[in-house]
Amino acid sequence: MRQRLKKKLEFSEFAGIWKDTEEEKINRIFETIRKAWRKTRMYKASCP
């Protein structure tokens, strides 16, 4: 378990730098879509 965690940390040092930023971008895009969807009439119509 501990060795696996160490490998993950080593991997994150190389690939995690850009991987985290990509995940953050994707999360931000989904958040903006959710906020826009909440503002639409279709969302208001589907939720009583």
N, C-alpha and C positions, 0 to 999 in steps of 0.2 A: 504493500500500500504506500509506504513512505517513498520507496524507490520510484514508483509510478508517478507520484506527485512531483518528485525531483525532475523526472524526465519531462513532465508537463511544463514545469517552470523553465527548464532549459529551452524547450520548444517555443514557449511564449516569448522568450527573449528575442528569438529570431523572427518567428512568424506572427506571434501575438500582437506585435506593435501595429502592423497594418490590419490584421484580422479584427482587433478590437475596434479600430476606427471604422472599418467596414460595417461591423455589427451596429455601432452607434448610428451610422448614417441610415442603415436600414430601419432601425428602431425609430429614428426621428421621422423618416418618411411615413412609417405606419402611424405614428402619433398624429401627424398632420392630416393624414387621410381620415383617421377616426374623428378628429375635431371637425373637419369639413363635412363628414358624413352626419355628424350630430346636428349640424346647422341646416342640413337639407330638409325639405318637406317630406321626402320619402321616409326618413328616419322618424320624424315626428308622427307621421301617419301610421307607421308600423308599431310604434310604442304608444299605448293609450295614456 
